[in-house]
Amino acid sequence: MANRYSDFTLLSILYLTGGIMGGLFAAGVFTVMTACSRWYPPLREYAAYAFMVLISAGIIYAAILTVSVLLRREGVIPARKVVIKYMTKFADSLGRRIGFDSNKLARSFILLSNDYVEKTLEKNRGNIKRVLILLPHCIQLASCVFKLTTSVNNCRKCGKCVISSFLAMSERFAFDMFVSTGGTMARLAVKEKQPDLILAVACEKDLMSGIKDTLGLPVIGILNEQPNGPCYNTTVDPLAVEEVLKKVKRVKT
């Protein structure tokens, strides 16, 4: 049911976004050609044809993109790249203006991106050697004096936050783990580790930003839980991360 709602939300915004962007482009071409017809009169007639062709092409493009989104396949159009890189910002702005919740829309895009990445992993499971787990610093207990942004090995495994669960998980799965204070540190960690797969835990806004920044790398976004509000003593279900690891990594024996 969640995926259906996600599809409905995403596709509604994509239809509107694609329609507006395509219409503006077609109108722009029509306006330019009409203005130039003062020097070359036949352009006025060609402008009308160009407008109809562009609108028709836009409808066909939107239909193919929609099918690609529903089937979670890149197909002829690189749907994930188009949606995440080129349409996200415009769609988010449009969605908020017409009453869509920004976080719900972000979750739709994250689910879409995750589905594409997971389909890719199914085909390339044997090539996943290095996995990097990125965790936000707010997932550590705020009162803890052993800060983990320098090294996760500073953790005393007291069990008061989920970091200890991830450390225990690392004994069964081979992965790198990094606790980040923001996007800059996360990007540096990605550059240093050169992972084959990134599992990123964060809020909607940070995940969307991270997925866009690392477009081209396989990133699976996992939303954190915020029982105390954003950016303070957040948490995440370690099982959600473990399920992904089971798909791509063998358990240590």
Summary of the structure (lengths in Angstrom):
residues: 253
radius of gyration: 22.4
end to end distance: 37.2
largest distance: 79.4
contacts: 756
relative contact order: 0.11
helix: 61%
strand: 9%
